[in-house]
Amino acid sequence: MAIDPDKVHEFVNKAVGDLGAAIGAALVVIGDKLGLYRGLKEGPATSEELAERTGTAERYVREWLAAQAAAGYVSYDAEAGRYFLTEEQAECLTNEESPACVLGGFQSMVSAVRTSPKVMDAFRTGKGVGWHEHEPDLFLGTERFFRPGYNANLVSSWIPSLEGVRERLEAGATVADVGCGHGASTIILAKAFPKSKFRGFDYHRPSVEAASERARQAGLGDRVRFDVASAKDYPGEYDLVAFFDCLHDMGDPVGAAVHVRESLKPEGTWMLVEPFAGDRVEDNLNPLGRIFYSASTLICCPASLSQEVGAALGAQAGETRMREVMNRAGFRHFRRATETPFNLVFEIRP
Ligand SMILES: C[S@@+](CC[C@H](N)C(=O)[O-])C[C@H]1O[C@@H](n2cnc3c(N)ncnc32)[C@H](O)[C@@H]1O
């Protein structure tokens, strides 16, 4: 069959955009870590002025600014010879608390790219690459990537979508946040529900230490505690167990679900938050699915394959596969409580 030159042209055009995005990702991380975006937010600047403001070398900053302007990540006033951030660029590139902030996403994804040779080896052997085998930028980037979304949705929309849960938290409940990472979700909940007690568990010790430090800084006292434990052996009995973006990373999701059932008090609820996905591959062939499937290839599936069972549900498992996990674990109640463009939220009870 003859090649259609227009389709080749279309493909190459798309790949040119993608190549710019791929190499530009490292520039975003540099701009974030060296304070270049924050420096530019102070006001329009030439490369000399921005270098002066940020204590960086002008020749590098000049090239970085031009690349960023070509990407549309900063703006350029050619007449004045100065670069600046629009309000919208500043929101996405300097406001850590905004749901539109993209810095954590770039930090975690560039980190995953740096670890990709380990994953490439694993393609050959079928072995896993554990969460703990990644760089600290993945852990911090994930926290920064997810926290604004939890801030925007968790207390105002996800908790109220679960039957009777807000009332119990307001009255004083015990809560476990399993696979808590740096504890962003735990701390948001603890601040919102001062009569409740929270325990965060994660198998990754450095993440548990970071979470403990965050809780200390937030002044939450002994209402919040973080410990190293796996999803299959964390201690205690709870009114609410929460898993945020982590069940699919686990080797044995059914085993974890069985343990959740055992750890719930009578009338207790499990809130399961997973990445947004349709059930079929073809439902997820869109820009978000591209990000999730890629992260799943480099991070989530290898993490699951590094643990016992190695179910590797993947970050695009979808509702039907989650329901199967819950059925196998003996849960009878499973409901999609709510969703956002990025997440599915399930309410699960025995
Ligand atoms: C994508 S991160 C999500 C972290 C956190 N829940 C958040 O939303 O920011 C997945 C987390 O699951 C944890 N994890 C993976 N397998 C686990 C297991 N079997 N038991 C406990 N935690 C686990 C990892 O250490 C990691 O912190």
The ligand as a MOL file (V3000), in Angstrom:
LIG
                    3D

  0  0  0     0  0            999 V3000
M  V30 BEGIN CTAB
M  V30 COUNTS 27 29 0 0 0
M  V30 BEGIN ATOM
M  V30 1 C 1.1850 7.1600 43.6700 0
M  V30 2 S 1.6900 7.1210 45.3400 0 CHG=1
M  V30 3 C 0.3030 7.9200 46.1440 0
M  V30 4 C 0.6710 8.4800 47.4810 0
M  V30 5 C -0.4380 9.2070 48.2210 0
M  V30 6 N -1.5710 8.3540 48.5050 0
M  V30 7 C -0.8960 10.4270 47.4530 0
M  V30 8 O -2.0210 10.4060 46.9460 0
M  V30 9 O -0.1350 11.4140 47.3650 0 CHG=-1
M  V30 10 C 1.5010 5.4150 45.7780 0
M  V30 11 C 1.9010 5.1200 47.2070 0
M  V30 12 O 1.5610 3.7560 47.5060 0
M  V30 13 C 2.5550 3.2470 48.3640 0
M  V30 14 N 2.5050 1.7730 48.3190 0
M  V30 15 C 2.7460 0.9620 47.2670 0
M  V30 16 N 2.5620 -0.3250 47.6090 0
M  V30 17 C 2.1840 -0.3270 48.9080 0
M  V30 18 C 1.8310 -1.3710 49.8170 0
M  V30 19 N 1.8050 -2.6380 49.4340 0
M  V30 20 N 1.4850 -1.0170 51.0690 0
M  V30 21 C 1.4900 0.2840 51.4590 0
M  V30 22 N 1.8150 1.3070 50.6390 0
M  V30 23 C 2.1590 1.0110 49.3760 0
M  V30 24 C 3.8370 3.8360 47.8010 0
M  V30 25 O 4.9090 3.7770 48.7110 0
M  V30 26 C 3.3800 5.2490 47.4750 0
M  V30 27 O 3.5930 6.1210 48.5650 0
M  V30 END ATOM
M  V30 BEGIN BOND
M  V30 1 1 1 2
M  V30 2 1 2 3
M  V30 3 1 2 10
M  V30 4 1 3 4
M  V30 5 1 4 5
M  V30 6 1 5 6
M  V30 7 1 5 7
M  V30 8 2 7 8
M  V30 9 1 7 9
M  V30 10 1 10 11
M  V30 11 1 11 12
M  V30 12 1 11 26
M  V30 13 1 12 13
M  V30 14 1 13 14
M  V30 15 1 13 24
M  V30 16 1 14 15
M  V30 17 1 14 23
M  V30 18 2 15 16
M  V30 19 1 16 17
M  V30 20 1 17 18
M  V30 21 2 17 23
M  V30 22 1 18 19
M  V30 23 2 18 20
M  V30 24 1 20 21
M  V30 25 2 21 22
M  V30 26 1 22 23
M  V30 27 1 24 25
M  V30 28 1 24 26
M  V30 29 1 26 27
M  V30 END BOND
M  V30 END CTAB
M  END
